[in-house]
Amino acid sequence: MTVKNGDTVHIHYTGTLSDGSTFDSSQGREPLSFEVGSGQIIPGLDSAIPGMAVGDKKTVNVPCEDAYGPVNPSMRQDVPRTEFPQDVPSEVGTRLQMQTQNGQVIPVVIVAADDAAITLDANHPLAGKDLTFDIELVAIGAAA
């Protein structure tokens, strides 16, 4: 039996960046479960699953366009230092949450800070990065 769109699958995976560093892995955890073709995972990985059988292993190279997309410059915002709350850490790398006018919470990271402004970036941390996944299909259907 091989996977087709609409099947629920369970995979073990390790995701790495171009430099070989691991950004995520299911090692030591339950397998990742999702419905193939439903948009629950990045498109480049989702499209690699159909046709696999239980026990199959493969390496999937996913360009940024089929992962989290390119870095979007409009997702960066400079906030004047005078408008940034003094009680909030302002070091580069600090993760914060912003709230839009309609109440939506958006995670951001401080990517630059100087005496005049703080630059916030709302891009996904993996935007602009090509990803590689080593995957193993462990089950099709009910939980493994």
N, C-alpha and C positions, 0 to 999 in steps of 0.2 A: 504494500500500500504506500503510495506517495502522496505528498502534500499537494492540495489544491486550494485556490482562493476560497475563503469561508471556513476552512478548517481551523480549529484551535490547536496550536502547537506549543510545545514546551522545549526550550533550547537552553543549553549552557553556552556562554559566550565570554570572550575577553576582547575588549575594544582597546586598540592602541592608536597612537598618533604617528605621524611620519617619522619622528625621531625614535620610535620604538617604545616610548613610555606608555604605560597602561593608564587609561582614564576611567575605565569601569570594567567590572567582571562579576559574573555570577558565582565564581569560585567560593565555596563555603556557604552558599545560600541555595534556596530553592531555585529551580530553573525559571527563566522568564517565560510567562505564558501570555499569549495574545492570539487574536483572530487574524489570520493571514488576509491581506488585502483590505483591511478595515481602516488603515491609517493610524493605528495605535502606536506604531514604531516608525522610524525614519524610512522614507521610500526606498533608498538604496539597499537597505537590509531586508525590508519586507519583500522586495521583488526577487531576492535570491533564494527564498525558502521553497516556493512551489517546485515540485519534482523531487524534493529530498525524501528519503525514507528513514525510518527510525534507525539510529546508529550511524547515519552519514555524518561526516565532518567536512567542513570546507572553510577556506579563507575567502572573505569578501572584502574587496577594496571599494570604498564608497567615497566618491568625490564630494566636496563640500556642497555642491548644488543639489545632491541627492541625500544630504544629511541635514545640517542645520542652516544651510544657505550661506551665501557670502556675508561678510561684515557689512551692515547697513549704516552708513555714516549718519543718517537721520535719527538713528537710535542712540546717538551720543548727544549730550547736552551740557553746555557750560553753565554753571550756576555761579553768579557773583559771590565772592567770599562773604560779602556783607549780608547776603540773603540766606546763607547756609547756617543752620542752627549751631551755635557755639558748643552745645552739649553733645553733639554728634561727632564721633571720630571722623577725621578727614584724611587719613593716611591712604596712600595708593594701595589697592588690593582689598580695602574694606568693602564688605558686602552690605548693602542696605536695601530697604524696600521703599518705593515711592507709591503714592496713591494718585491716580488720575482724577480729573474733575468729576467723572461719573462713578468713582469709588473703586475702580479696578486697581488691584495691588500688582506692582511690577517690580521684580527683583532687578537691582542695578549694582554695579561695582564701580568704585572710584578708580579711574585709570590715569588721572593726572591731577595735580594740585599745586598751585603756586599762591603767591600773596594776593593775586587778583581774583582767581576763580578756581572752582573744583569741577572737573569733567566727570560726568556720570555716563556709564555705558549700559544700555539695556539689551544689547545683543546677547544671544545665548552664548555661554562660555566656549562652546565648540563651533560657533559660527566662523566661517572662513577656513576651517580645517578639514583636510581629507582624512578619513577614518578607515581603519582596517579592523575587521572582526574575524576572529577564529570562532566558529560555531559548531555545535554538535546538536543534532536533533535527537531528543531523548524520548519524546512521546508525541503522538497525534491523538487528539480527542480529550478524554477525561484526564484529570490531574495525574501526574506520574507518581 
